[in-house]
Amino acid sequence: MAAASPGERGLAEQILAPIARELAATEALIHLKLSSDVPFIARAGEYLFESGGKRMRPALLLLCARLLDRLGDEAVTYAAVVEFIHAATLIHDDIIDHAPLRRGRRTVNAMWGSNLTVLLGDWLYTTAMRMALEHDNLAIIELFCDATLRMTEGELLVLERLGAIDLTVEEYFEIIDRKTAALFAAACAAPAAIGPAESRHADALARFGRALGISFQLVDDVLDFTASEDELGKPVLSDLREGKLTLPVLLALPRVAPAEREAIRSVLEDGGFRRTDPGRVLEMVRREGCLEEAVDAAREWGETALAALSDLPDGEARQALEAAPAYVLRRHA
């Protein structure tokens, strides 16, 4: 994986500084909860989490807790819960996609096979819910359950429309709203339900998280076209190889010649670039300005996220949250 740029590192430090201690406590709790008398769970769980990742969802939850003066053991627990839910969904996604790589390392399903790892995903999610129950906060448990249901529904929508060249932009946004933005929104809104509850801030925090999550996914989809395989930790144009149409291609399809549209259809049908060169698809989306349009859309959703913070308490935590959209736009992978 390529190193983050100085600008990206600086923004990350600014965002994480107010919650550095709690984020370290979250990381320790994650590894503590991976203990099991079933050796495979501990071995595969440690492999999964040692690959790192930016821990964006736990960090956002902790920052929102800091914003509302709810930063404590309960918030740390929920931060670990969010990361367990996220990890469980990644495992199931990689199994469905038959993905061999994630973040430059072999996926757990590539290492141990789908039979074992689908159960690891189930174990992680069940463990997450058991952790959430420790604080007996029904509102937060419902929030995480609702987010997980939306994520599952999003994956079902993906599978129903896999390889469909007539997928619409509206359907695409519905999918990413469910698959990605739902957990961002839940992570940001959860601290408002930590006692004493701050229900008047819950909606604003959820709107912030949702908009940031959509921006995050749009950038992710652009990186699939613009980043190198080393930066992505997986092959470029992976989405198209898997039959998934993302915004850059969806914007290009109505504009290109019939032969170019058929070239994209062939990738969807073949599950790879057997009849079409990847460079041809890259040239199409670049020529039509679709990558720039997708980045502009990510920027607009980032501005929507910022607007949601306008009535929330000022201070270091809010300043860190306000830096998050810029970080999302600058990130590498």
C-alpha positions as CSV (number, residue, x, y, z in Angstrom):
1,M,0.0,0.0,0.0
2,A,1.3,3.5,-0.8
3,A,2.0,5.8,2.1
4,A,-0.4,8.7,2.7
5,S,0.5,12.1,1.4
6,P,1.8,14.7,3.9
7,G,-1.5,16.6,3.5
8,E,-3.5,13.5,4.2
9,R,-1.4,12.6,7.2
10,G,-1.8,16.2,8.6
11,L,-5.5,16.1,8.3
12,A,-5.7,12.7,9.9
13,E,-3.6,13.9,12.9
14,Q,-5.9,17.0,13.2
15,I,-9.0,14.8,13.2
16,L,-7.8,12.1,15.6
17,A,-6.0,14.3,18.1
18,P,-9.0,15.0,20.3
19,I,-9.8,11.2,20.7
20,A,-6.3,9.7,20.6
21,R,-6.6,8.0,24.0
22,E,-10.1,6.7,23.4
23,L,-9.2,5.4,19.9
24,A,-6.3,3.4,21.4
25,A,-8.7,2.1,24.0
26,T,-11.0,1.0,21.2
27,E,-8.2,-0.8,19.5
28,A,-7.3,-2.6,22.7
29,L,-10.9,-3.6,23.2
30,I,-11.2,-5.0,19.7
31,H,-8.3,-7.3,20.2
32,L,-9.5,-8.3,23.7
33,K,-12.9,-9.3,22.3
34,L,-11.4,-11.5,19.7
35,S,-10.4,-14.0,22.3
36,S,-12.1,-17.3,21.9
37,D,-11.6,-21.0,22.8
38,V,-12.0,-21.7,19.1
39,P,-8.5,-21.2,17.7
40,F,-9.7,-20.3,14.2
41,I,-11.6,-17.2,15.5
42,A,-8.6,-15.8,17.4
43,R,-6.2,-16.5,14.5
44,A,-8.4,-15.3,11.7
45,G,-9.7,-12.3,13.7
46,E,-6.2,-11.1,14.5
47,Y,-5.3,-11.5,10.8
48,L,-8.3,-9.5,9.8
49,F,-7.8,-6.6,12.2
50,E,-4.0,-6.4,12.0
51,S,-4.3,-5.2,8.4
52,G,-5.2,-1.9,9.8
53,G,-7.7,0.3,8.0
54,K,-8.4,3.9,8.9
55,R,-10.9,3.1,11.6
56,M,-13.0,6.0,10.3
57,R,-16.3,4.8,11.7
58,P,-15.0,4.4,15.3
59,A,-13.2,7.7,15.1
60,L,-16.3,9.5,13.9
61,L,-18.3,7.9,16.8
62,L,-15.8,9.0,19.3
63,L,-15.5,12.5,17.9
64,C,-19.3,12.9,18.1
65,A,-19.2,11.6,21.7
66,R,-16.5,14.2,22.5
67,L,-18.7,16.9,20.8
68,L,-21.6,16.0,23.1
69,D,-19.4,15.5,26.2
70,R,-20.3,11.7,26.2
71,L,-16.7,10.4,25.8
72,G,-16.2,7.5,28.1
73,D,-16.2,3.7,28.4
74,E,-19.7,3.4,26.8
75,A,-18.6,5.4,23.8
76,V,-15.4,3.2,23.5
77,T,-17.6,0.1,23.5
78,Y,-19.8,1.4,20.7
79,A,-16.8,2.4,18.7
80,A,-15.5,-1.2,18.9
81,V,-19.0,-2.4,18.0
82,V,-19.1,-0.3,14.9
83,E,-15.8,-1.6,13.7
84,F,-16.9,-5.2,14.4
85,I,-20.0,-4.6,12.3
86,H,-18.0,-3.1,9.5
87,A,-15.5,-6.0,9.6
88,A,-18.3,-8.5,9.4
89,T,-19.9,-6.9,6.4
90,L,-16.5,-6.7,4.6
91,I,-16.0,-10.4,5.2
92,H,-19.4,-11.2,3.7
93,D,-18.8,-8.9,0.8
94,D,-15.4,-10.4,0.0
95,I,-17.0,-13.9,0.0
96,I,-19.8,-12.8,-2.3
97,D,-17.3,-11.1,-4.6
98,H,-14.8,-13.9,-4.5
99,A,-12.3,-11.1,-3.7
100,P,-8.7,-12.3,-3.3
101,L,-7.2,-9.1,-1.9
102,R,-8.1,-6.3,0.4
103,R,-5.7,-3.5,1.5
104,G,-2.9,-5.3,-0.3
105,R,-3.3,-8.6,1.6
106,R,-5.1,-11.8,1.0
107,T,-8.7,-11.7,2.2
108,V,-9.7,-14.1,5.0
109,N,-11.8,-16.1,2.5
110,A,-8.8,-16.4,0.3
111,M,-6.8,-17.6,3.3
112,W,-9.3,-20.0,4.9
113,G,-12.2,-20.5,2.4
114,S,-15.8,-19.3,2.4
115,N,-17.2,-22.0,4.8
116,L,-15.1,-20.9,7.7
117,T,-15.1,-17.2,7.0
118,V,-18.8,-16.7,6.5
119,L,-19.2,-18.1,10.1
120,L,-16.4,-15.7,11.3
121,G,-18.5,-12.8,9.9
122,D,-21.5,-14.1,11.8
123,W,-19.4,-14.4,14.9
124,L,-18.1,-10.9,14.6
125,Y,-21.6,-9.4,14.2
126,T,-23.1,-11.5,17.1
127,T,-20.2,-10.4,19.3
128,A,-20.8,-6.8,18.3
129,M,-24.4,-7.0,19.4
130,R,-23.4,-8.8,22.7
131,M,-21.0,-6.0,23.4
132,A,-23.6,-3.4,22.7
133,L,-25.9,-5.1,25.2
134,E,-23.4,-4.5,28.0
135,H,-24.7,-1.0,28.5
136,D,-28.4,-1.9,28.2
137,N,-29.1,1.0,25.8
138,L,-32.0,-0.2,23.6
139,A,-32.0,3.0,21.5
140,I,-28.4,2.4,20.3
141,I,-28.9,-1.3,19.8
142,E,-31.9,-0.5,17.6
143,L,-29.8,2.1,15.7
144,F,-27.1,-0.5,14.9
145,C,-29.6,-3.2,14.0
146,D,-31.4,-0.8,11.6
147,A,-28.1,0.2,10.0
148,T,-27.1,-3.5,9.5
149,L,-30.5,-4.2,8.0
150,R,-30.1,-1.4,5.5
151,M,-26.5,-2.6,4.7
152,T,-27.9,-6.1,4.0
153,E,-30.7,-4.7,1.9
154,G,-28.1,-2.7,0.0
155,E,-26.1,-5.8,-0.8
156,L,-29.2,-7.6,-1.9
157,L,-29.9,-4.7,-4.3
158,V,-26.4,-5.0,-5.6
159,L,-26.8,-8.7,-6.3
160,E,-30.2,-8.3,-7.9
161,R,-28.8,-5.7,-10.3
162,L,-25.3,-7.2,-10.8
163,G,-24.1,-6.9,-14.4
164,A,-27.2,-4.8,-15.4
165,I,-26.1,-2.2,-17.8
166,D,-29.4,-0.4,-17.4
167,L,-28.7,0.4,-13.8
168,T,-29.7,4.0,-13.1
169,V,-27.8,6.7,-11.2
170,E,-30.8,6.8,-8.8
171,E,-30.4,3.1,-8.1
172,Y,-26.7,3.6,-7.6
173,F,-27.2,6.3,-5.0
174,E,-29.9,4.1,-3.2
175,I,-27.3,1.3,-3.0
176,I,-24.5,3.4,-1.6
177,D,-26.9,5.1,0.8
178,R,-27.7,1.7,2.3
179,K,-24.4,-0.2,1.9
180,T,-22.0,2.6,3.1
181,A,-23.8,5.7,4.4
182,A,-26.1,3.8,6.8
183,L,-23.3,2.7,9.1
184,F,-21.6,6.2,9.0
185,A,-24.9,7.7,10.0
186,A,-25.4,5.3,12.9
187,A,-21.9,5.8,14.1
188,C,-22.3,9.5,14.3
189,A,-25.8,9.5,15.8
190,A,-25.1,6.9,18.5
191,P,-23.5,9.2,21.0
192,A,-26.6,11.3,21.1
193,A,-28.4,8.4,22.7
194,I,-25.8,7.9,25.5
195,G,-27.4,9.2,28.7
196,P,-28.4,11.8,29.2
197,A,-29.7,11.6,25.7
198,E,-29.3,14.6,23.3
199,S,-32.1,13.8,20.9
200,R,-32.1,17.3,19.5
201,H,-28.6,16.6,18.1
202,A,-29.2,13.1,16.8
203,D,-30.8,14.1,13.5
204,A,-28.0,16.6,12.6
205,L,-25.3,14.0,13.5
206,A,-27.0,11.3,11.4
207,R,-27.3,13.7,8.4
208,F,-23.6,14.5,8.8
209,G,-22.6,10.9,8.9
210,R,-24.9,9.9,5.9
211,A,-23.5,12.7,3.7
212,L,-19.9,11.9,4.7
213,G,-20.5,8.2,4.0
214,I,-21.8,9.0,0.5
215,S,-18.9,11.3,-0.2
216,F,-16.6,8.5,1.1
217,Q,-18.1,5.9,-1.3
218,L,-17.9,8.3,-4.3
219,V,-14.2,8.9,-3.7
220,D,-13.7,5.1,-3.3
221,D,-15.4,4.6,-6.7
222,V,-13.2,7.2,-8.3
223,L,-10.1,5.6,-6.8
224,D,-11.0,2.4,-8.6
225,F,-10.2,4.3,-11.8
226,T,-7.4,6.6,-10.8
227,A,-5.3,4.8,-8.1
228,S,-2.6,2.2,-8.8
229,E,-3.0,-1.4,-7.8
230,D,-0.4,-0.8,-5.1
231,E,-2.4,2.2,-3.7
232,L,-5.7,0.3,-3.8
233,G,-4.4,-3.0,-2.4
234,K,-6.5,-4.7,-5.1
235,P,-6.7,-4.7,-8.9
236,V,-7.9,-1.5,-10.6
237,L,-11.4,-1.5,-12.1
238,S,-12.3,-4.2,-9.6
239,D,-15.9,-3.0,-9.4
240,L,-16.5,-3.4,-13.2
241,R,-14.8,-6.8,-13.2
242,E,-17.3,-7.9,-10.5
243,G,-20.3,-6.6,-12.5
244,K,-20.8,-3.4,-10.5
245,L,-21.5,-0.2,-12.3
246,T,-20.3,2.9,-10.3
247,L,-20.9,6.6,-11.0
248,P,-18.1,7.3,-13.4
249,V,-19.3,4.5,-15.8
250,L,-23.0,5.3,-15.2
251,L,-22.3,8.9,-16.3
252,A,-20.4,7.8,-19.3
253,L,-22.8,5.2,-20.7
254,P,-25.4,7.6,-22.2
255,R,-22.6,9.7,-23.8
256,V,-20.4,7.1,-25.6
257,A,-20.8,5.5,-28.9
258,P,-22.8,2.2,-29.2
259,A,-19.5,0.2,-29.7
260,E,-18.1,1.6,-26.5
261,R,-21.3,0.8,-24.6
262,E,-21.0,-2.8,-25.9
263,A,-17.4,-2.9,-24.7
264,I,-18.6,-2.2,-21.2
265,R,-21.3,-4.7,-21.6
266,S,-18.7,-7.4,-22.5
267,V,-16.8,-6.7,-19.3
268,L,-20.0,-7.2,-17.3
269,E,-20.8,-10.4,-19.2
270,D,-17.3,-11.9,-19.0
271,G,-16.6,-10.9,-15.4
272,G,-13.3,-9.5,-16.6
273,F,-11.4,-7.8,-19.5
274,R,-11.2,-10.7,-21.9
275,R,-12.7,-8.9,-24.9
276,T,-12.1,-5.3,-23.8
277,D,-8.9,-3.6,-22.7
278,P,-9.1,-1.8,-19.3
279,G,-7.4,1.2,-20.9
280,R,-10.3,1.6,-23.2
281,V,-12.7,2.0,-20.3
282,L,-10.4,4.4,-18.5
283,E,-10.1,6.5,-21.7
284,M,-13.9,6.7,-22.0
285,V,-14.6,8.0,-18.5
286,R,-11.7,10.4,-18.7
287,R,-12.7,11.7,-22.1
288,E,-16.2,12.3,-21.0
289,G,-15.2,14.1,-17.8
290,C,-17.0,11.6,-15.7
291,L,-14.2,11.3,-13.1
292,E,-14.3,15.0,-12.4
293,E,-18.1,14.9,-12.2
294,A,-17.9,12.1,-9.6
295,V,-15.3,14.0,-7.6
296,D,-17.6,17.1,-7.8
297,A,-20.4,15.0,-6.5
298,A,-18.3,13.8,-3.6
299,R,-17.3,17.4,-2.8
300,E,-21.0,18.5,-2.8
301,W,-21.9,15.7,-0.4
302,G,-19.0,16.8,1.8
303,E,-20.4,20.3,1.8
304,T,-23.8,18.8,2.8
305,A,-22.0,17.1,5.7
306,L,-20.5,20.4,6.8
307,A,-23.8,22.2,6.7
308,A,-25.3,19.6,9.1
309,L,-22.8,20.6,11.8
310,S,-23.7,24.3,11.7
311,D,-25.9,24.2,14.8
312,L,-23.8,21.8,16.9
313,P,-21.6,22.8,19.8
314,D,-18.4,24.5,18.8
315,G,-15.0,23.3,19.9
316,E,-12.1,21.0,19.1
317,A,-14.3,18.0,18.3
318,R,-16.5,20.0,15.9
319,Q,-13.4,21.4,14.2
320,A,-12.1,17.8,13.8
321,L,-15.4,16.7,12.3
322,E,-15.4,19.7,9.9
323,A,-12.0,18.5,8.6
324,A,-13.4,15.0,7.8
325,P,-14.9,15.9,4.4
326,A,-11.6,17.3,3.2
327,Y,-9.8,14.2,4.5
328,V,-12.2,12.0,2.6
329,L,-11.5,13.9,-0.6
330,R,-7.7,13.7,-0.2
331,R,-7.4,10.1,0.9
332,H,-5.5,7.5,-1.2
333,A,-7.4,4.3,-0.5
